[in-house]
C-alpha cells in the first residue's frame, strides 16, 4: 500500500513539474502513439481519446516525447498518468492525451 502511494505521489510530482516547466509547443513528437489500438503518427498538442465504451484506456508511447493523460476531452481536468517514451500503460477514465514537447 505504501509503495503504491509513493509511486502515485512520484507520478503526480513529475506531472506537476512538467506541467509548470514545459510551455505549449506546436512541434510534433516523432513516432507513434497508440491509444486503444488506434495509431497517431507524429502526434502533437491535445489528442482526444476515442470513445470505446470501456473506462480503461491502453496507451503505448513509441514517440520521443512524454504524454500526459487527462480526465477531460480538452486536455484539462485531473491528471491520470504520465507515459514516457517507450512506455505503455492502462489508465482508468482518461479522455485526452497531451503531448509534451
N, C-alpha and C positions, 0 to 999 in steps of 0.2 A: 504494500500500500504506500509506504513512504517513498519507495523507488519510483512508482508511477507518479506520485505527486511531484517529486523532484524533477522528473522528466518533463511533465506538463509545465512546471514553472520555468524550466530552462527554455522550452519552445516558446512560451509566452514572452520571456525576456528577449529572446532573439528576434521575434516578430516585432515587438515594440521598438527595439533598437533599429531594425531595418526600416520600419515604418517612418521613423523620425529622420534617419540618416540618408535615405535614398530618395532623391527627388523623382517626380514623374518624368518619363522619357518616352520619346516616340520611336526609339530604336528597337527593333525586334530582337528577340533571342534567337540564336541559331539552333536548329534541331527540331525535334518533335515532342509535343506534349499530348499524351493520350489521356482522355477523360472518358471513362466507361466505354472503352474500345472505339471511340471516335478520335481521330488523329488531327491535330492542328500543327501545320508546318510553320516554323519560324514565328511563333505567337508573339504578340506584343500587347501591352495595356491590359484591359479588362476582358476576360473571356468568360462568357456566361456558360454555366454547366448545363448541358442538355438535360431536360426533364425525362428521367427514365421510369418514374413512378416508384423508384426504390430510394429510401432515405440514405443509403450508403453510396458513396462515390469512390470509384477506383481511379487513382491518378498515378501515371507514370511520367516522370520528368526526364526526358532524354534531350534536354536543351542545355545551354551553357549558363543559364540564369536560374536563380531560385524562384519559386512561385509560392504565393500566399493564398490559401483557400479561405474564403469569407462566407458568412451566413446569408448575405443578401445578393440578389442577382446583379446589382450595380456596383459590385466591389466595395460595399460598405457593410457595416454590421460587425458581428463578433468574428474574431479570427478563429479558424478551425484547425489549421495546420500550416506549417512551413515545409515545403518539399524542395529539397536541394537538388542540384543537378545530379543525375544518376540514381536518384531515389524513387521509390514508389510507396504509396500508402493507400489506405482506405479511410475515408472521412465520413462522419455522420453529419447530415444536414448541411453540406456545402452547396452553395448556389452559384458562386463565381470564383474565378481564379485571377489574381493579379500577378502579372509577370513583372518581376523586379529586375531592373537593369543596372 
